[in-house]
Amino acid sequence: MPESQAAKAHDNLQVIADALDSGEMQRAARILDAFHPAEIGHLLESLPQSQRMFIWNMLDHDDDGEILLNVGDEVRSGLIQTMNKDQLLSATEGLDVDDLADLLADLPQAVMQSALQNMDSNDRRRLESVLSFDEDSAGGLMNTDTITVRKDVTLDVVLRYLRIRQNIPEHTDRLFVVDRYEHYIGTLPLSEVLTNDPTFLVRDVMDSELEAIPVTATDSEVALTFENLDLVSAPVVDEHNRLLGRITIDDVVDVIREEGEHSMMSMAGLTEDEDLFAPVAKSTRRRALWLGVNMATAFLAAWVISLFQSTLEQIIVLAVLIPVVASMGGIAGSQTLTLVIRGLALNQIGKSNSRILLFKEFAIGILNGLFWAIVVAAIAIFWFGDQQLGYIIGLAMIANLICAGLAGVLIPIALRRMGIDPALAGGVMLTTITDVVGIFAFLGLATWLML
């Protein structure tokens, strides 16, 4: 079986590390020369900063642009700071328009202006078109290098036109059919060009059902379209249905990866571009904010506990069981929260079904609450020999699991409507609510029924 990419990346890192440790610099250089720019990018992200710069300086720098595009923003910024103006300008040469737009955004203003001045008027116009759109939109993702044809020409004319061009853009699986005013009409798959009678007209074999992607569509919407329709490329149009460019699967894969990393890292208050080997001081400052937020929520839970201080002084055993109620609510809520955030990201949740989802999670909270209330109550009675304590913790468990299910649905939906990323703030809010409700329900019932 072929070696997996993950295993290959790990082996590359180990081979380079061994070569550096043994002082075999020439061997390390030969190995690096055989790496793909994406592999070098992964290697650079996997090394501490001192070794990263050592490896960077060993490269021949023919593929600097591709390498910079294959590392996170923070690592890219650090590498760019070590390059002079000529090296940065050289890195911009030969890149596709969409990739060049991504790289130029991170370059110094003087370098960006020089790069634009060095381009011919057509390329500059295409690049400025991409730069005018938000980088997280279809316009920011698209490449303006497209091949268009008219619907009233024959397939033989199309074939001769392609031969005259001699090369076609990467990931071209279809040509785009437009009218004389560049309005999008449909697509002409290359398979149709190759397998049909050359005398057929384009209109006879074209696909007019594939809808173009609006230039203002978000990158998430683009990724969902590609996933649902199994696309390799898709046209992008403006509000007047004029063809502006195309989006290809390689860019969509990057979007999907970045969204997955964003969701995972945001739950810890970090960004997807966080440098694994960033300086200690910088990483400490970034994490301190999220720790401060967590501390504030912890003090809120502690304040709730303090309201029942007299109860705890009389029935000390309650303090032993507080973490059970709080943690069960936190886990149940996190399960719901994760599912809802995923549903929102995939556009599976809207006004039409959010109420149904809320009732479903309410029912799950009741059923899980009843089941685990019986289990926890039995354990409490067996452990402490107090039947009333078992009833109290069971009731508190039911209340907290119901609350956790409802909060897991309502919090991300509300945050999305307020324009706040649910992955970033949802976890902290949910934990706070389940802790406070669980503790208040448990100690409140104990105060009411046992004193």
N, C-alpha and C positions, 0 to 999 in steps of 0.2 A: 504493500500500500504506500502511496506517496506520503511524504512527511507533512504533517499539519503545519499551518502557518505559525501557530503558537509555539509548537515544538521547534520549528526552524528559527524563530526569533530568539528563543531561549538559547539554542545552540550557538547562534551568531554572537550573542552577548558573551557566552562562556569562552568561545574561541578567541575573540578579541581580548578579553580579560586575561586569558592565559598567555597570549602573545605579548601583551604589555608587561605582565609580571615577569616574564622571562627575558625581557629586553629585546625581543625579536621584532624590531620596528619595521624592517623590510617585509617580513612575513605578514605583519598586521596591515601594512599598506597594500600588499597584493590582495589580501582578503577583502579589504574595503573596496578596491577597484572592481571586484566582481559583484558587489552588492547593488541591488536596485535602490534608487533614491528613497523609496518608501521604507526599505529595510534599514538604510542609514538613518533615516529620521527616527525610526523606532529605537535604534541603538543609541542615538544621542539622548533621547528622552529617558533611557534606562541607565544612564551613567551619572555619577556625581559631577558637579560642575567642573572640577579640575580636570578629570579625565575627559569630560565632554569637550572642553576646549582643546585638549591635546589631540583628540581624534579629529575635531573640526579642522585643525591646522594641518593635519596629515592628508586631507583630501585634495584632489586636483582641482576642485571647485568648478568643474565643467557643468555640474548639475545643481549648483547652489539654489537656483530658483525652485526646482522640484523638491529638493530636500527641505527648504524652508516651508513649503506648502504642506509637508508631511509631518510637521511638529506642531505642538500646541502653541497658542498665542504667547504664553509667557516664555517658553524656550526660544521661540522665534525672535522675540524682542531682545533677548539676551545675545543671540547670535548676531543679529543685525547691528547691535552696538559695537561689535568687534570689527565690522567691515567698513571700508572706506567708500567714498562715493563711486569710484570706478567699479569696485567689486559689486556694489549694489546694482548699478546700471547693467552690468554684465549678467547678473542673476535674473533680470527681467526679460532678457532676450529669449525668444523662442517659445514663450509660454502662450497657451491659449488665452483668449480674451477674458474668459470668466476666471481663470486662475490668476492672470495678471491683475485683474481688479481686486482679488483677495489679497494679493501680496502688496500692491501699491498702497493700500489702506494703512499698512504698518510701517511704511518707509517715511523717512524725513521729507518735509515739504519740498526742499530743494531737489532731492533725488526724484521725487514724483514729477516735478515740473520738467526736469531734464529728460526723464524717460518719455514723457508726452511729446516733447519737442523733437526727440530723435525718431519718432514714429512717422510713417507716411500719413497723409490726410485721411485715407479710408480707415486704417487701423485706429487712428486717434478718435475718429468719429464713433467707431464701434465701441471702443473702450469707454468713452465718455457717456455713451448710451447706457452701458451696464452700470457705470459708477453713479448714474443719476438715480438708481433705484436702491431701496433698502437691501442690505446684504442678505437678509433673511426672507427675501421675497423671491418670487419666480424671476423677476427682472434681475435681481442680484445673482441668481444661480445660472441664468441662461448664457449660452454662447451664441454670438451673432454670426458665426461661420456656418451658414446653411446653404443647401442646394435647392433651388426652386425650379419648377417647370410649369408650363401652361397645359391646360386640360385638352386643348385642341391639336396637340402635336402627337406624332406616332411614337411608339416605343423604340423604334429604330432611331429616330432623331434623338431620343433621350440617351440611348446607348452610345451614339456617336459623340454626343455632348460630354458624356462621362469619360470617354476615351481621350477627348481633346484636353480635358482637365488633367488627366493622368493620375491624379490622386483625389481622394475624398476625405472629409474630416473623420476623425476617429468616432467609433460607435454610430456610424451612419447605417441604419437598417431601413430607412425610408426617406424618400424625397418629399418635399412639400409643394403642393399644387396651389398656385395663386393666380389671381387675375392680373390684368395690366396695371392695376393700382395697388398691387401687393396685398390684396385682401386674401385671407386664408380661405381655401375651398375644401381641401382634404389632403390626404397623403397618398404617396405612391410607393408601396413596399418594394424593395429591390428584388424580392423573390418574384413579384409579378412581372417585373421588367425582364428577368432572366428566363422565365418559364412560359411566357405567352408569345403568341405570334407577333413579330416585330411590326406588322402592319396595323395592329390594334391601336386605337387612340388611347391616350392617358385616361380620358373620361370613362372609357369602357372597363377599366380594371382598377381605377383608383378607389381608395377607401374614404368615403365622405362621412362616416359615422364617428370617427375619432374627433372629439371636441378639443379645441385648443385650450391651453391653460392661460387664464388672465394674467397679465404681467404683475398685477398687484396681489396675486394669491400668495399666501404664506408658504414657507418651506415645508411646514407640516402638511399642508393641504397638497402640495406637490408630491411629497413622499407617499401620501395615502392614495393619490391618483395612480402613481406608478405601481404601487402594490396591488391595488384592486384590478388594474387592467393589464398587469404583467408587461409593462412597457420597457423598451430599451431607450427610446427617445420620444420626445413630445414637442409639439410646436407651442410657442408663446406669442400671444397677440395683445395689442393694446385695446383701449375701449372702443375703437372703431373697427376692430377685427383685422387690423393690419399685422402681418407677420413681422415680428421683431427678432426672433431667434429661436433657439431650441434648447431644451434641457436633456441631458443624457444620464444614463443610469449610474455612471461613476460619481457624479455629483450628488445624486439622490442617496447612494450608499453612505456617503460622508454625512449627509443630513441625518439619516437614521442612526448612525453611530453617535453623532454629537448629541442627538436628543436623548438616547439611552444614557450616555454619560452625564448629561445635564440632570436628568431625573435622579440618578443615583447620587451624584455629588451634591445636588441642592439639598437633599435631605440632611446632609451634614453641614450645611452652610458654606459649602465650597463651590468652586466653579469647575467646569469640565476641562479648563485649560490650566488647572493648577499644576505647577511643576513639582514632580515627586521629590526632586533634590533641590528645591528652592532654599535660599539661606534661612537659617534658623530664626533670625529676628523677623524676617518678612512673614514666614509661616506662622510664627507666634502671634503677630499682630492680627492676621486674618482670622485665626481660630479664636482669639480672645473675644471678639464680638459675639460669636455664637455661644461661647461659654457663658458670657455675661447674660445673654437672653435666657439661657437655660437656668442660670442661677436665680434670675428674677422669678421664673415660674416655680422653681423649687421653694423659694421663700413664700410664694403664694400658698403652696400646699402646706408648708410649715405653719403659716398663719391660721389656716383652717384647723389644723391639729391643735394649735394653741387655744382655740375657742372651746375645746373640750378638755382642757388641762385637768380640771377637777375630776372629770370622769375617768381619765387615765390614771390619776393618782389613786382612785379608789379601786379601779379594776385594771390592774397593770397588764393583765394578759391581753387586753385589747391591742396594746402596742405591738405585740408579736404578730398579730394577724393583719395589721394595716397593709403591709406590702402585698399580701395575697390579693386583696380586693383591688388595689390600685393597678398592680401589674396585669391581672387578668383583663381589666378594662382596656389598658394600653395595648395589649396584644390584639384583642378583638377589634378595636378601633383601627389599628394599623392595617389589619387585613382588609377591612372595608375601604380605608383611605387609599391603599395601593390600587385596588380594583377600580375605584372611581377615577383616580388620577389617570390611570391607563385608558379608561373609557373616554375621558375628556380629550386626551391626546389623540385618540383615534376617531374623534367626533361621533362617538356612539351614544352620547348622552345629550339630551336637549330638553326643552320644555315639555315635549310630548311624552317622555318616558321617565323623567326624573321623579315624579310622584310615585310611579309604580316601583321604581328602585328603592325609594324611601320606605314604602310599606314592606317590601321584601326584606330589607335589612332590619326593620323593626321586628318582623316575624322571626328572623334568624336570632336576633337578640333575645327575644322571649324564650325560644326553644333552647338555645345554648345556655341562657341564664338559668332556666329551670334545671337542666341536666347538671351543670356544674355547681349550682346551688346545693343540690342534693349531695353531690360528691364532697364539696367543701364542708357542708354542715356535718356530714357523717364523720369526717376527719376531725373537725373541731370538737364534736361531742366525744369521740373516742379519746382524743388527746387530752382534753381538759375536763372531761366528765361533766360538762355543763350543757344541758339540752337547750336552754334559752339562748346561750351564746351561739349555738349552731343555727338556730332559727334566724338570729339577727344577721350573721354573716351571710346566710343564704339569701335573705331578702336584699341585703346590700349588693350581693353579687348580681342578682337579677336586675336591679335598678342600674347598676353601672354598665352591664353588658348591653342593655337596651339603649342607654345613653351613648355608649361607644359606637353602636351601629348607626344611630341617627347622626351623630357628629361626624362620622366617617363619610357620610354622604353630603351633609349640608355644608361642611367647612370648605372642601375643594370647589363645590359649585359656587358658593358665595365669593370665594377668593377669585375665581375665574371671572365672575361678573364685575368685580372691582378692578380687574386688570392686574391682579397679583398672581404670581406663579404659585400654584397649589403645592408643587413639589418643594418649594423653598420654605413656605411658612406653615403648610398644613400639618406637618409632623409635630412641631412645637405646640401649636394651638390644640391639637388633639390630645397630646400627652397632658397638657395643663388641665383640660376639661375632664378627662377621665380620672386623673389624680384627685382633683378637687371634688368631683361628684362622688367618686368611690369612698374617699375618706369622710366626706360630710354625711353620706348615707349611712355608713357603718357606725361612726361615732354618734351621729344624731339618733339613730335607732337605739343604740346602746344606752345613751343618756335617757331616752324616753322610756324604755322598757325595763331597764335593769336598776335604775336609781329611784 
